[in-house]
């Protein structure tokens, strides 16, 4: 999966600068683990992280990875969980995030990410949980990649020499 994901990421479109961040729960080996996810205000996936803990260190790791991959956002809207707010404040102090990044809490603005959790949960629910953490992580990476493809987050112009979206490309391939 990592090689496949790397190949797709070279065609990734930029995400917006207003991120909505939330965590959801996934069952692995009978235990609940946390899936941190961020989407921009249009609903495009920014980043995700599966973790066994829900604490400041994990939130810092999540935000650091997301900013390395996509650059610093203008606004971050985390859920009400205090660890996420503390993590962003600490990253600002260290300099990983610029001071200009605004933090805000809004129950309604995070509806975008809450609705986006449905897509992941819909795929995972029939599986009745995972046996190993590593298997869960790889499977979720694949699900997230498939959802990014559905959301038109990739620019295939370098491959096709014309503006085309992935679902249209699949339709052309299947029709041939």
N, C-alpha and C positions, 0 to 999 in steps of 0.2 A: 503493500500500500504506500509506503513513503516514496518510492520511486515514481509511482503513478501520480501521486499527489504533486510531486516536484514538477513533473512534466506539465500538468494542468496549470500550476501556479505561474508559469511563465506567460500565460495568456490571461491572467486575472485582471479584471478591471479594478480601478480604484474604488475604495469605499468612502462613504461620507465622513464628515468631521464631527458629527453629533452621534455619540454612541449610547446605546441603552444596554445595561449590564445586569444580569441576574444569574442565579444558580437554580438548578433543579436537581432532583434526586434520581438515581439509577440504582437498581439492586444488583450487586455483584457478590456471589458466593453467600447469599443470604443476608448480606450487610448493605446498608444504604451508603452510597458514595455520592460525591457532588460533581455535577457537570456545570462548570462556569461557562457562560456564553455571552457574547456581545454581538449586537446587530446595530447597523446604523439606522437613521430615522426612516429610510425607505424600506427597511427590512432585509437588507443585504448582510450576510454573515461576515462579521469582522474576524472573530477568533473564538476558540473554545478550548477548554482544559478539563480533563477528568482527574479528580483528586480524591484521595481518601479522607482528607481533612477540609474543614471549612474554617479557615483562620486568616490572619493578616498576612502571614508568609505566603500562603497559597494565592491570595488575592494579588499580592505584589508580583509574584511570578507570572500570573495571568496577564496583568496590565503591562508588565515589562515586555513580555513576548508579543503582545498585540501591538504595542507602540514600535517595537523593532521591525515588525512585519509591515505595518501600515503607516507609520509616522504618528505623531501626537495629534489627538483630536482637539477640537475647539471646546467641546462640552462633553462631560461624562455624566450619565444619569444612572447611578447604581440603585439597587433596591434599598430598602430600609436597613439592611444589615450593616451594623457599625464597622465591622472589620473591613469592608470594601472602602468605606469613607476614610478610615485610618490608613489603609494601604496607599490610597491615592495621595493623601497628605504627606506620608513618608516619602513616596517617590518624588514628590515635588521638592521636598527638603534636600534630598540627595542629588537632584538634578536630572533624574531619569525622565521625568515629565516636566515640561516648562511651567513656570508659575502662572502663565496666562490661561492654562487649562481650567475651565470652570467646572465645579461640581454642583449638581443640583439633585434634589430628591423630589420625585413626583410619582405618585401612585399610578396616574393615568398615562403618563408618557412611556412607562415601561410595559404597556399593553402590547406593544410591537414585539418585544422579546418574549413575553408570556405566550402570545399566539404562535410565535416561531417554535417554542418548546413543543407544541403539539405535533409538529412534523417528526421530531425525533422520537417522542413518546409513542407515536402511532406505529413507527417501525419497530421499536423495542418491546412494546407490550406483548405481542404474540410470542416473543422469545422467552418470557417468564424469567428474566434475569440472566446473568452470565455466570460461568463457573470460575473464570480467571480474570483478574484485573487487566492484564495485557490484552486478552481477547476482546474485552469490552472496549478498550481504548482504540484498537485497530478497527473494530466494527463501527464505532461511532465516527471515526475519521472517514470511513467509507460512506456512511450515511450523510455526513456533513458535506462531503464532496459531491454526492449525488444531488443534494438539495441546492448547493451552489450552482450546479449545472442547470437545474430547473429554474433558478432565479435569474438566469442570464448574466452571471457574474464573470463570464469569460469572453474575451474578444478573439474571435477566430479568423479575423481578417488576414493575418499573416499566413495562415494555412490555406484559406480558400480564395484569397485575392479579391473577395467581395464581402460586404457586410452581411453576416448571417448569424443567426442564433442557433444554439445547439439543438433545441427541439425541431427546428426546421431542417437542420442538417440530418438528423436521425430520420425524419420523414422522407427526405430525398433518398437516403441510403436504403431504407426499407422498401420504397417504391421501385427501386431499380432491380 
